[in-house]
Amino acid sequence: MLKSAKGIKVLIADQSSHTRLVLESILSEEVEIYVAGLAADGDELLKCLKKQEPHVILVNYDLPKNNRLFTFKRIFSEAPTPIILMVKREQLTLELIQETTALGVFAIVLKPEHKKYPDFRTIAPELIHKVKAVKDTINWDVQQMLEHLTQQVETEKAKPRVAKPLVEKVIVIGASTGGTQAIEQIVKELADNLQATILVAVHLPAGFTKSLTERLQGHTKLTVTEGRQGLLLKPNKLIVAPGGRNMVIQPIIGNTKNYKISFTDELANSYDRPSVDLLMQSVANSNIKQVLGIVLTGMGKDGTIGATTIHKRGGTVVAQDEASSAIFGMAKSVIDSGISHHVLPLSDIPHFINSYVAGINTVGVADDTL
């Protein structure tokens, strides 16, 4: 049975004929997806790309004739097309993520652990999810997400205030593709004495947030650290969720005014971790006095549910604008859901944070709020 031409056209590029066939089989099992072509090297990829005009390219980082990302650079200049990059864990670096993002890589998928024939079916759900997410990002279909949201706020018995809160303002920043660069730009402009805790969740695999943390520390006098179990939320601190783990906050036992870092195995709506939704929800459902949620560049919709929870509890929601976003997916989802108080270019976001924490009225900030 032939699939409709209205489906998601995918071009697969890998030097292994076995891998191409396996990936074709995995994607072709989805009714919405059909494989428009197969390529064994960079030259074949470019020829097939111009002929078939696919929506998405699924490509192996080790593709022949792609030395120094030569093929990606040609695609970007001659026929811009979203790329999902398959890469070995040992090849992935923060620099690679940033360089490939600038050349049209929308998402990265870690290949199965090395074998003669890696078992790609173990990552089939992630591949399918990300192919669909790319298409959603390009041809957005506004959804009534608020109808599907269920907010679960835990009601506790009234307890006496046993201690003054260590921090009264918490800012949660979420991002994906292009997010590391965006967060660096924000951190460079933050006030040195910021009486708030900033929590950052950017979609990165395990092991890759350590280098991000070190880079951020080089741009600020705030204390920047990776999240770890039991770490207290304090002013002048920026905590980065470790790659591959879903970070949340929870109250200190016997003191619901103060909070610490924890982790959860709860499933999120996205395959990407750390989950922006789960982190934002945990902060929104806390007793923290003021909460600011910021959703930056990235593919997909992670952050919309969390930002909605922040909005409903009376917090403030900011979304990055399209012009300054590498990928206008996560922020667009927040904007389309009608929950953003401000839509700002990246360059204005650090100034907004400084004003928010200082208690300066930001209601009149010039923005693109719809």
Secondary structure, DSSP 8 states (H G I E B T S, - for coil): ----TTSEEEEEE-S-HHHHHHHHHHHHTSTTEEEEEEESSHHHHHHHHHHH--SEEEEETT-TT-GGGHHHHHHHHHS---EEEEE-GGG--HHHHHHHHTTTEEEEEE--S--SS--GGGGHHHHHHHHHHHHHHHS-----GGGG--------------S--S-SEEEEEEE-TTHHHHHHHHHHTS-SS--SEEEEEE---TTSHHHHHHHHHTT-SSEEEE--TT-B--TTEEEE--TTSEEEEEEETTEEEEEEEEEE----SSSSSS-HHHHHHHHHTS--SEEEEEE-SBSS-TTHHHHHHHHHTT-EEEEE-STT-SSBSHHHHHHHTT--SEEE-GGGHHHHHHHHHHT---TT------
